């Protein structure tokens, strides 16, 4: 039984327990990927002989994963060091191990995509290097048969216009970083939240949806602005110099709860408005008392651009083609794990007011690297940020078997940003040009298989 929490200090202690000395810092990466039918580019269903569940069972049979089921359906896999989970619309996610180097993460991701492409060939599926389902509308996409998502899905429709799109259509990359103590955690939270517009601009990769161009370079980013204002976005208080674990706990205490989990069963709280964690901790619910596990679960239902658990989660980037997928964890390791680089990154963005941050982020959603912060294009600031990150990785001197440091995972991204090119701008150009609005050409060109042949 998880221990009870009765006062705010218990919640703050949860964050304090995440503190680690720098020699124990690791990087965790999570990669969501869009799965479609190779024939017509439509979202792969979860069910059926050629669906995502069939792919999971194939990986169990051929690659030794352990299945995890819910109500008789295989919805996730456990590997030796990593897990494969499925997002609400059938997006396939690798939740990687905590790696001491990006080389480790690269080996893990490379093996994963080899196995996934093998399974895709078996079932006529393609994995696309895009941040959003390009063809299928939300009504055409099967909702994963997982109780958590069946609680969230109708609630999303009540809280914003685009939340159901977020659940079913979008895919992102997430990087998880450690902190030494409260002060270090707050610095990393502040800088990570501060560079959100630059991350959206550099990693913009969701210009196609519902069968055509949507007017954005990161429509996925725009979707988060109208999903649920109670639990999404950029947090203003993190930019205060005196921001603390207590401030984050105060914020999370007032976020409405989705559910409780007891045993393997979910208790839906979304039909009972106003049940925040603060109220639940004070009053309980139907005989239940708040526990550390309840707090842990509640924190996973907060979808801010960067969120705090017992580590820092940066959730901003759209999913990428394979050659760019390691770019986010590499960039963040280079910036956040070197004090000089952390300070240098903050210098790039510290002068913006909160209102300016929101406006620049919105501009990045639409224009990618062409968006501006005052007189500067985000391509200029983005390249500066990448240069800072590259210096941090070079100083870390974590070498692979060929004697290369981790800055190699930024080279392709730096080349694109230097030219003002995003994955989205390439897709837009090709969609209107060489692909000539042809879905089959788009699927062939953006599939992981295509990149593997290059």
URNOR-V974147 format. One record per backbone hydrogen bond with DSSP energy under -0.5 kcal/mol. CO is the residue of the C=O (numbers start at 0). NH is the residue of the N-H. Records with the same first field share a line. If there is no record, write none. Layout:
BEGIN
CO: NH + NH
END
This chain:
BEGIN
2: 291
6: 9 + 10
7: 10 + 11
8: 12
9: 13
10: 14
11: 15
12: 16
14: 17
15: 18
20: 23
21: 24
25: 177
26: 98
27: 175
28: 95
29: 31 + 173
30: 93
32: 91
33: 127
34: 43
35: 125
36: 40
41: 36
44: 51
45: 52
47: 50
50: 54
51: 55
52: 56
53: 57
54: 58
55: 59
56: 60
57: 61
58: 62 + 64
59: 63
64: 66
65: 77
67: 74 + 75
69: 72
72: 69 + 74
74: 85
75: 67
76: 83
77: 65
81: 78
82: 84 + 94
83: 76
84: 92
86: 89
87: 143
90: 86 + 92
91: 32
92: 84 + 94
93: 30 + 95
94: 82
96: 98
98: 26
100: 104
101: 105
102: 106
103: 107
104: 108
105: 109
106: 110
107: 111
108: 112
109: 113
110: 114
111: 115
112: 116
113: 117
114: 118
115: 119
116: 120
117: 121
118: 122
119: 123 + 124
123: 37 + 38
125: 35 + 127
126: 447
127: 33 + 129
130: 170
132: 209
133: 210
136: 139
137: 140
139: 141
143: 145
145: 148 + 149
146: 150
147: 151
148: 152
149: 153
150: 154
151: 155
152: 156
153: 157
154: 157 + 158
155: 158 + 159
158: 228
161: 165
162: 166
163: 167
164: 168 + 169
165: 169
166: 88
168: 132
170: 318
171: 31
173: 29
174: 313
175: 27
176: 311
178: 19
180: 184
181: 185
182: 186
183: 187
184: 188
185: 189
186: 190
187: 191
188: 192
189: 193
190: 194
192: 195
194: 197 + 198
195: 199
196: 200
197: 201
198: 202
200: 203
203: 423
204: 130
205: 218
206: 213
208: 211
211: 208
216: 205
217: 221
218: 222
219: 223
220: 224
221: 224
222: 225
223: 226
225: 161 + 162
227: 230 + 231
230: 302
232: 304
233: 235
234: 237
235: 238
236: 239
239: 242
243: 247
244: 248
245: 249
246: 250
247: 251
248: 252
249: 253
250: 253
251: 254
252: 277
254: 276
257: 268 + 269
259: 266
261: 264
264: 261
265: 267
266: 259
268: 271
270: 272
271: 274
273: 275
274: 256
275: 279
276: 280
277: 281
278: 282
279: 283
284: 287
287: 284
289: 4
290: 294
291: 295
292: 296
293: 297
294: 298
295: 299
297: 300
298: 301
300: 302
302: 232
304: 314
306: 312
310: 308 + 312
311: 176 + 313
312: 306 + 314
313: 174
316: 172
320: 323 + 324
321: 324
323: 326
325: 329
326: 330
327: 331
328: 332
329: 333
330: 334
331: 335
332: 336
334: 337
337: 341
338: 342
339: 343
340: 344
341: 345
342: 346
343: 347
344: 347 + 348
345: 348 + 349
348: 351
352: 356
353: 357
354: 358
355: 359
356: 360
357: 361
358: 362
359: 363
360: 364
361: 365
362: 366
363: 367
364: 216 + 217
366: 369
367: 370
368: 378
370: 377
372: 375
375: 372
376: 379 + 380
377: 381
378: 382
379: 383
380: 384
381: 385
382: 386
383: 387
384: 388
385: 389
386: 390
387: 391
388: 392
389: 393
390: 394
391: 395
392: 396 + 397
393: 396
396: 398
399: 402
403: 399
404: 407
405: 408
406: 409
407: 410
409: 413
410: 414
411: 415
412: 416
413: 417
414: 418
415: 420
416: 419
421: 425
422: 426
423: 427
424: 428
425: 429
426: 430
427: 431
428: 432
429: 434 + 435
430: 436
432: 435
434: 437
436: 438
437: 441
438: 442
439: 443
440: 444
441: 445
442: 446
445: 128
446: 450
447: 451
448: 452
449: 453
450: 453
END
